[in-house]
Amino acid sequence: MTDEVGPLPDLIRLRSAGLTASINTFGAELTSLRDAGGRELMTDADPAFWTGHAPILFPIVGRLNDDVLRVDGREYRMKQHGFARRQTFSPVARDDASVTLRLSANEETRAIYPFDFVLDVHFSIAGATLAIEARIANPGAVPLPASFGFHPAFAWPLPYGRPRDAHRIVFADDVPEPVERLAEGLIAGDRPSPLNGRTLHLADDLFADDALIWNPVRSQSVTYGADHGPQLRVDFPDTPQLGVWTKPGAHFVCIEPWHGHADPQGFTGEFRDKPGVFKVAPGRERRCTIAITLER
């Protein structure tokens, strides 16, 4: 669902009694999350499938039609999921259990996205929970149109001895049909829901046609893992869409809370009018959060 990211890492490590997180300043990307026993809970980043770990999606989520972003009649070229994951963030605050990484508008970003912004990504770790909060601030004089998404790739199977086909994702609340489908990266209508009640039983053939997309998701939490043993709870109170994605045969599954999504097929309008885009008023900010908790 996304292409490769990242030069050699400059890692920041956060620790608690229950978890250790490693974060790359390139892209503000979570690259590792280990339990107290040192077991890896995230993707193995096998280059045969996908080398990403948890890219930050900004200022778009998914693909634009023909990779074109339109602002006030002008056209700008932007690759899938935006540019934040290919930019180096600067630490602006740090201690043993938290760090805030910042990306501000610069010459390179303004060439493809003609807006001022400050994107802070704050990571904090406590006990068995890693929390990530993105703050999208508008220091400019005009409304800031944007989308934002998280894209963490968790180990499938998790490292607790259960087989791959025993893993599932369970929604905390009922999620009505249908789900959206993609064609060449663009929203192309609906497909039947693969849920059994609130449960998505993971299998490779679910992803033969790319991601599963709930829009809106109508649940702010899911639990991922096998039918027995430790599981991951993922809470996302501020994002109205959810994508679930992998490549068949890969050793990861992505649980992706989004505020925004790919262009619908045929969309050629202004970016600010695209479905899923929010607008930040001058001098204000928008926050999106995700919390990942290891439950035993």
C-alpha positions as a Markdown table, in Angstrom:
| # | Residue | x | y | z |
|---|---|---|---|---|
| 1 | Met | 0.0 | 0.0 | 0.0 |
| 2 | Thr | 3.0 | 2.2 | 0.3 |
| 3 | Asp | 6.5 | 2.2 | -1.2 |
| 4 | Glu | 9.8 | 1.9 | 0.6 |
| 5 | Val | 11.2 | 4.5 | 3.1 |
| 6 | Gly | 14.3 | 5.5 | 4.9 |
| 7 | Pro | 18.1 | 6.0 | 4.8 |
| 8 | Leu | 20.3 | 4.7 | 7.6 |
| 9 | Pro | 18.5 | 5.2 | 10.9 |
| 10 | Asp | 19.3 | 7.8 | 13.6 |
| 11 | Leu | 17.4 | 6.0 | 16.4 |
| 12 | Ile | 15.9 | 7.3 | 19.7 |
| 13 | Arg | 15.0 | 4.7 | 22.3 |
| 14 | Leu | 12.3 | 5.0 | 24.9 |
| 15 | Arg | 12.0 | 2.5 | 27.8 |
| 16 | Ser | 9.4 | 1.5 | 30.4 |
| 17 | Ala | 9.1 | -1.6 | 32.6 |
| 18 | Gly | 7.0 | -3.3 | 29.9 |
| 19 | Leu | 8.2 | -2.0 | 26.5 |
| 20 | Thr | 11.2 | -0.6 | 24.6 |
| 21 | Ala | 10.5 | 1.6 | 21.5 |
| 22 | Ser | 13.0 | 2.7 | 18.8 |
| 23 | Ile | 12.1 | 5.8 | 16.7 |
| 24 | Asn | 13.9 | 7.0 | 13.6 |
| 25 | Thr | 14.2 | 10.7 | 13.3 |
| 26 | Phe | 13.9 | 10.2 | 9.5 |
| 27 | Gly | 10.2 | 10.3 | 9.1 |
| 28 | Ala | 9.5 | 10.2 | 12.9 |
| 29 | Glu | 9.0 | 6.5 | 12.3 |
| 30 | Leu | 8.6 | 3.9 | 15.0 |
| 31 | Thr | 10.9 | 1.1 | 13.9 |
| 32 | Ser | 10.8 | -1.3 | 16.8 |
| 33 | Leu | 8.6 | -2.1 | 19.7 |
| 34 | Arg | 9.8 | -4.9 | 22.1 |
| 35 | Asp | 8.2 | -6.4 | 25.1 |
| 36 | Ala | 10.0 | -6.8 | 28.5 |
| 37 | Gly | 11.5 | -10.1 | 27.3 |
| 38 | Gly | 13.0 | -8.4 | 24.2 |
| 39 | Arg | 10.5 | -10.0 | 21.7 |
| 40 | Glu | 9.8 | -7.9 | 18.7 |
| 41 | Leu | 6.2 | -6.8 | 18.2 |
| 42 | Met | 6.6 | -5.1 | 14.8 |
| 43 | Thr | 7.4 | -6.1 | 11.3 |
| 44 | Asp | 10.6 | -7.9 | 10.2 |
| 45 | Ala | 10.8 | -5.4 | 7.3 |
| 46 | Asp | 11.6 | -8.2 | 4.9 |
| 47 | Pro | 12.6 | -6.4 | 1.6 |
| 48 | Ala | 10.8 | -9.1 | -0.4 |
| 49 | Phe | 7.6 | -7.5 | 0.8 |
| 50 | Trp | 8.0 | -4.1 | 2.4 |
| 51 | Thr | 10.7 | -2.3 | 4.3 |
| 52 | Gly | 8.5 | 0.2 | 6.1 |
| 53 | His | 7.8 | 0.0 | 9.8 |
| 54 | Ala | 5.3 | 2.7 | 10.8 |
| 55 | Pro | 5.5 | 5.7 | 8.5 |
| 56 | Ile | 3.8 | 9.0 | 9.3 |
| 57 | Leu | 1.3 | 9.9 | 6.6 |
| 58 | Phe | 1.1 | 13.7 | 6.0 |
| 59 | Pro | -0.2 | 15.8 | 4.3 |
| 60 | Ile | -2.1 | 13.2 | 2.4 |
| 61 | Val | -3.2 | 9.6 | 3.1 |
| 62 | Gly | -3.1 | 7.2 | 0.2 |
| 63 | Arg | -2.8 | 8.1 | -3.5 |
| 64 | Leu | -3.8 | 11.2 | -5.3 |
| 65 | Asn | -5.4 | 10.8 | -8.8 |
| 66 | Asp | -2.4 | 10.9 | -11.2 |
| 67 | Asp | -0.3 | 11.9 | -8.1 |
| 68 | Val | -1.5 | 15.5 | -8.5 |
| 69 | Leu | -2.5 | 17.9 | -5.7 |
| 70 | Arg | -4.5 | 20.9 | -6.8 |
| 71 | Val | -4.4 | 24.2 | -4.9 |
| 72 | Asp | -6.0 | 27.4 | -6.2 |
| 73 | Gly | -5.9 | 26.1 | -9.7 |
| 74 | Arg | -2.2 | 25.1 | -9.6 |
| 75 | Glu | -1.0 | 21.5 | -9.8 |
| 76 | Tyr | 1.7 | 20.0 | -7.6 |
| 77 | Arg | 3.2 | 16.5 | -7.8 |
| 78 | Met | 3.0 | 14.4 | -4.6 |
| 79 | Lys | 3.7 | 10.7 | -4.0 |
| 80 | Gln | 1.5 | 8.3 | -2.1 |
| 81 | His | 1.1 | 9.1 | 1.6 |
| 82 | Gly | 2.8 | 12.5 | 1.3 |
| 83 | Phe | 6.3 | 13.7 | 2.2 |
| 84 | Ala | 6.6 | 13.6 | 6.0 |
| 85 | Arg | 8.0 | 10.0 | 5.9 |
| 86 | Arg | 10.8 | 11.2 | 3.7 |
| 87 | Gln | 11.8 | 14.2 | 5.8 |
| 88 | Thr | 14.1 | 14.3 | 8.8 |
| 89 | Phe | 12.4 | 15.5 | 12.0 |
| 90 | Ser | 14.2 | 17.4 | 14.7 |
| 91 | Pro | 13.9 | 16.5 | 18.4 |
| 92 | Val | 12.5 | 19.4 | 20.4 |
| 93 | Ala | 11.9 | 17.7 | 23.8 |
| 94 | Arg | 13.2 | 14.5 | 25.2 |
| 95 | Asp | 13.5 | 12.4 | 28.4 |
| 96 | Asp | 13.9 | 8.7 | 29.1 |
| 97 | Ala | 10.2 | 8.0 | 28.5 |
| 98 | Ser | 9.2 | 10.5 | 25.8 |
| 99 | Val | 10.3 | 12.5 | 22.8 |
| 100 | Thr | 8.8 | 15.1 | 20.6 |
| 101 | Leu | 10.0 | 15.3 | 16.9 |
| 102 | Arg | 9.2 | 18.3 | 14.7 |
| 103 | Leu | 8.9 | 18.9 | 11.0 |
| 104 | Ser | 8.2 | 22.5 | 9.8 |
| 105 | Ala | 7.5 | 23.7 | 6.4 |
| 106 | Asn | 10.6 | 24.3 | 4.4 |
| 107 | Glu | 11.7 | 25.1 | 0.8 |
| 108 | Glu | 11.3 | 21.4 | -0.3 |
| 109 | Thr | 7.8 | 21.0 | 1.2 |
| 110 | Arg | 6.5 | 24.3 | -0.1 |
| 111 | Ala | 7.5 | 23.3 | -3.6 |
| 112 | Ile | 4.9 | 20.6 | -3.5 |
| 113 | Tyr | 2.5 | 21.8 | -0.7 |
| 114 | Pro | 2.2 | 25.6 | -0.6 |
| 115 | Phe | 1.4 | 26.0 | 3.0 |
| 116 | Asp | 3.1 | 26.8 | 6.3 |
| 117 | Phe | 2.7 | 24.1 | 9.0 |
| 118 | Val | 4.4 | 22.6 | 12.1 |
| 119 | Leu | 4.0 | 18.9 | 12.6 |
| 120 | Asp | 5.0 | 17.6 | 16.0 |
| 121 | Val | 4.9 | 13.9 | 16.7 |
| 122 | His | 5.1 | 13.1 | 20.4 |
| 123 | Phe | 6.0 | 9.6 | 21.6 |
| 124 | Ser | 5.6 | 8.6 | 25.2 |
| 125 | Ile | 5.9 | 5.2 | 26.9 |
| 126 | Ala | 4.5 | 4.1 | 30.3 |
| 127 | Gly | 4.1 | 0.5 | 31.5 |
| 128 | Ala | 2.7 | -1.6 | 28.7 |
| 129 | Thr | 1.5 | 1.4 | 26.5 |
| 130 | Leu | 3.2 | 3.4 | 23.8 |
| 131 | Ala | 1.2 | 6.6 | 22.9 |
| 132 | Ile | 1.8 | 8.7 | 19.8 |
| 133 | Glu | 0.2 | 12.1 | 19.4 |
| 134 | Ala | 0.5 | 14.1 | 16.2 |
| 135 | Arg | -0.1 | 17.9 | 16.4 |
| 136 | Ile | -0.7 | 19.6 | 13.1 |
| 137 | Ala | -0.3 | 23.4 | 13.7 |
| 138 | Asn | -1.1 | 26.2 | 11.3 |
| 139 | Pro | 1.3 | 29.2 | 11.7 |
| 140 | Gly | 0.1 | 30.7 | 8.4 |
| 141 | Ala | -2.5 | 33.2 | 7.5 |
| 142 | Val | -4.8 | 31.0 | 5.5 |
| 143 | Pro | -6.6 | 27.7 | 6.4 |
| 144 | Leu | -4.4 | 24.7 | 6.2 |
| 145 | Pro | -6.0 | 21.7 | 4.4 |
| 146 | Ala | -4.4 | 18.3 | 5.3 |
| 147 | Ser | -4.9 | 14.7 | 6.0 |
| 148 | Phe | -3.0 | 12.6 | 8.5 |
| 149 | Gly | -2.5 | 8.9 | 9.2 |
| 150 | Phe | -0.6 | 6.3 | 11.3 |
| 151 | His | 0.7 | 3.2 | 9.5 |
| 152 | Pro | 2.2 | 0.8 | 12.1 |
| 153 | Ala | 3.1 | -2.7 | 10.9 |
| 154 | Phe | 2.8 | -5.4 | 13.6 |
| 155 | Ala | 4.4 | -8.8 | 13.6 |
| 156 | Trp | 2.1 | -11.5 | 12.1 |
| 157 | Pro | 2.4 | -13.8 | 13.8 |
| 158 | Leu | 3.1 | -12.2 | 17.2 |
| 159 | Pro | 6.2 | -13.8 | 18.9 |
| 160 | Tyr | 4.2 | -15.9 | 21.4 |
| 161 | Gly | 4.1 | -19.3 | 19.7 |
| 162 | Arg | 0.7 | -19.2 | 18.1 |
| 163 | Pro | 0.3 | -19.9 | 14.4 |
| 164 | Arg | -0.3 | -17.2 | 11.8 |
| 165 | Asp | -3.8 | -18.4 | 11.0 |
| 166 | Ala | -4.9 | -18.1 | 14.6 |
| 167 | His | -4.5 | -14.3 | 14.5 |
| 168 | Arg | -7.4 | -11.9 | 14.2 |
| 169 | Ile | -8.5 | -8.3 | 14.8 |
| 170 | Val | -11.5 | -7.7 | 17.0 |
| 171 | Phe | -13.3 | -4.3 | 16.9 |
| 172 | Ala | -14.4 | -2.9 | 20.2 |
| 173 | Asp | -17.8 | -1.8 | 18.7 |
| 174 | Asp | -20.0 | -2.9 | 15.9 |
| 175 | Val | -18.8 | -1.8 | 12.5 |
| 176 | Pro | -21.5 | -1.7 | 9.8 |
| 177 | Glu | -21.0 | -2.9 | 6.2 |
| 178 | Pro | -19.5 | -2.3 | 3.7 |
| 179 | Val | -15.8 | -1.6 | 3.4 |
| 180 | Glu | -14.2 | 0.5 | 0.6 |
| 181 | Arg | -12.0 | -1.1 | -2.0 |
| 182 | Leu | -9.1 | 0.2 | -3.9 |
| 183 | Ala | -8.2 | 0.0 | -7.6 |
| 184 | Glu | -4.7 | 1.2 | -8.6 |
| 185 | Gly | -4.5 | 2.9 | -5.2 |
| 186 | Leu | -7.8 | 4.9 | -5.6 |
| 187 | Ile | -11.1 | 4.5 | -3.9 |
| 188 | Ala | -13.2 | 2.5 | -6.3 |
| 189 | Gly | -16.5 | 1.7 | -4.5 |
| 190 | Asp | -17.5 | -0.8 | -1.9 |
| 191 | Arg | -16.9 | -4.5 | -1.2 |
| 192 | Pro | -18.7 | -6.8 | 1.2 |
| 193 | Ser | -17.5 | -6.7 | 4.8 |
| 194 | Pro | -15.2 | -9.6 | 5.7 |
| 195 | Leu | -16.1 | -9.3 | 9.4 |
| 196 | Asn | -17.6 | -12.2 | 11.4 |
| 197 | Gly | -19.5 | -10.1 | 13.9 |
| 198 | Arg | -16.8 | -7.8 | 15.2 |
| 199 | Thr | -13.9 | -10.1 | 14.2 |
| 200 | Leu | -11.6 | -10.0 | 11.2 |
| 201 | His | -10.0 | -13.5 | 10.9 |
| 202 | Leu | -6.7 | -12.7 | 9.2 |
| 203 | Ala | -5.9 | -14.5 | 5.9 |
| 204 | Asp | -3.7 | -13.6 | 3.0 |
| 205 | Asp | -6.5 | -13.7 | 0.5 |
| 206 | Leu | -8.2 | -10.7 | 2.2 |
| 207 | Phe | -5.5 | -8.5 | 0.8 |
| 208 | Ala | -5.3 | -9.8 | -2.7 |
| 209 | Asp | -6.8 | -6.5 | -3.8 |
| 210 | Asp | -4.9 | -4.2 | -1.5 |
| 211 | Ala | -6.2 | -2.7 | 1.8 |
| 212 | Leu | -9.5 | -3.1 | 3.7 |
| 213 | Ile | -10.8 | 0.4 | 4.4 |
| 214 | Trp | -13.6 | 1.3 | 6.9 |
| 215 | Asn | -14.9 | 4.8 | 6.2 |
| 216 | Pro | -16.2 | 5.7 | 8.7 |
| 217 | Val | -14.9 | 3.0 | 11.1 |
| 218 | Arg | -17.4 | 3.6 | 14.0 |
| 219 | Ser | -15.0 | 2.0 | 16.5 |
| 220 | Gln | -12.2 | 3.7 | 18.2 |
| 221 | Ser | -10.3 | 0.6 | 19.3 |
| 222 | Val | -9.3 | -2.9 | 18.1 |
| 223 | Thr | -7.5 | -5.8 | 19.6 |
| 224 | Tyr | -5.0 | -7.8 | 17.5 |
| 225 | Gly | -3.5 | -11.2 | 18.3 |
| 226 | Ala | -4.1 | -14.9 | 18.4 |
| 227 | Asp | -7.0 | -16.6 | 20.1 |
| 228 | His | -4.8 | -17.3 | 23.1 |
| 229 | Gly | -1.8 | -15.4 | 24.5 |
| 230 | Pro | -0.7 | -11.8 | 24.7 |
| 231 | Gln | -2.4 | -9.3 | 22.3 |
| 232 | Leu | -2.1 | -5.7 | 21.2 |
| 233 | Arg | -4.8 | -3.2 | 21.8 |
| 234 | Val | -4.8 | -0.3 | 19.4 |
| 235 | Asp | -6.8 | 2.8 | 20.4 |
| 236 | Phe | -7.4 | 5.7 | 18.0 |
| 237 | Pro | -9.9 | 8.2 | 19.4 |
| 238 | Asp | -9.3 | 11.0 | 16.8 |
| 239 | Thr | -9.3 | 9.3 | 13.4 |
| 240 | Pro | -12.6 | 8.5 | 11.6 |
| 241 | Gln | -11.1 | 6.0 | 9.0 |
| 242 | Leu | -9.2 | 2.7 | 9.5 |
| 243 | Gly | -7.1 | 0.8 | 7.0 |
| 244 | Val | -5.9 | -2.8 | 7.5 |
| 245 | Trp | -3.2 | -4.0 | 5.0 |
| 246 | Thr | -0.5 | -6.4 | 4.3 |
| 247 | Lys | 1.0 | -8.2 | 1.3 |
| 248 | Pro | 0.1 | -11.8 | 1.0 |
| 249 | Gly | 2.8 | -14.0 | 2.6 |
| 250 | Ala | 4.4 | -11.1 | 4.6 |
| 251 | His | 5.1 | -11.3 | 8.3 |
| 252 | Phe | 3.3 | -8.2 | 9.2 |
| 253 | Val | -0.2 | -6.6 | 9.3 |
| 254 | Cys | -0.8 | -2.9 | 9.4 |
| 255 | Ile | -3.5 | -1.4 | 11.5 |
| 256 | Glu | -3.8 | 2.2 | 10.2 |
| 257 | Pro | -5.9 | 4.9 | 11.8 |
| 258 | Trp | -6.5 | 7.7 | 9.3 |
| 259 | His | -8.0 | 11.1 | 9.1 |
| 260 | Gly | -8.3 | 11.1 | 5.3 |
| 261 | His | -7.9 | 8.5 | 2.5 |
| 262 | Ala | -7.0 | 8.1 | -1.2 |
| 263 | Asp | -8.7 | 10.1 | -3.9 |
| 264 | Pro | -11.9 | 8.6 | -5.3 |
| 265 | Gln | -11.5 | 7.4 | -8.8 |
| 266 | Gly | -11.9 | 10.4 | -11.2 |
| 267 | Phe | -11.5 | 13.1 | -8.5 |
| 268 | Thr | -9.9 | 16.2 | -10.0 |
| 269 | Gly | -11.0 | 18.9 | -7.6 |
| 270 | Glu | -9.2 | 21.2 | -5.3 |
| 271 | Phe | -7.4 | 19.4 | -2.5 |
| 272 | Arg | -9.3 | 21.4 | 0.2 |
| 273 | Asp | -12.5 | 19.9 | -1.3 |
| 274 | Lys | -11.4 | 16.3 | -1.3 |
| 275 | Pro | -13.3 | 13.9 | 1.0 |
| 276 | Gly | -11.5 | 13.3 | 4.2 |
| 277 | Val | -9.4 | 16.5 | 4.2 |
| 278 | Phe | -9.6 | 18.6 | 7.4 |
| 279 | Lys | -8.8 | 22.3 | 7.7 |
| 280 | Val | -6.8 | 23.9 | 10.4 |
| 281 | Ala | -7.6 | 27.6 | 11.0 |
| 282 | Pro | -4.7 | 30.1 | 11.3 |
| 283 | Gly | -3.2 | 29.9 | 14.7 |
| 284 | Arg | -4.9 | 26.6 | 15.6 |
| 285 | Glu | -3.9 | 22.9 | 15.6 |
| 286 | Arg | -5.4 | 19.5 | 15.0 |
| 287 | Arg | -4.4 | 16.5 | 17.1 |
| 288 | Cys | -4.5 | 12.8 | 16.1 |
| 289 | Thr | -3.5 | 10.1 | 18.6 |
| 290 | Ile | -2.8 | 6.3 | 18.7 |
| 291 | Ala | -2.1 | 4.2 | 21.8 |
| 292 | Ile | -0.6 | 0.7 | 21.5 |
| 293 | Thr | -1.0 | -1.5 | 24.6 |
| 294 | Leu | 0.4 | -5.0 | 25.2 |
| 295 | Glu | -2.3 | -6.9 | 27.0 |
| 296 | Arg | -1.4 | -10.2 | 28.6 |
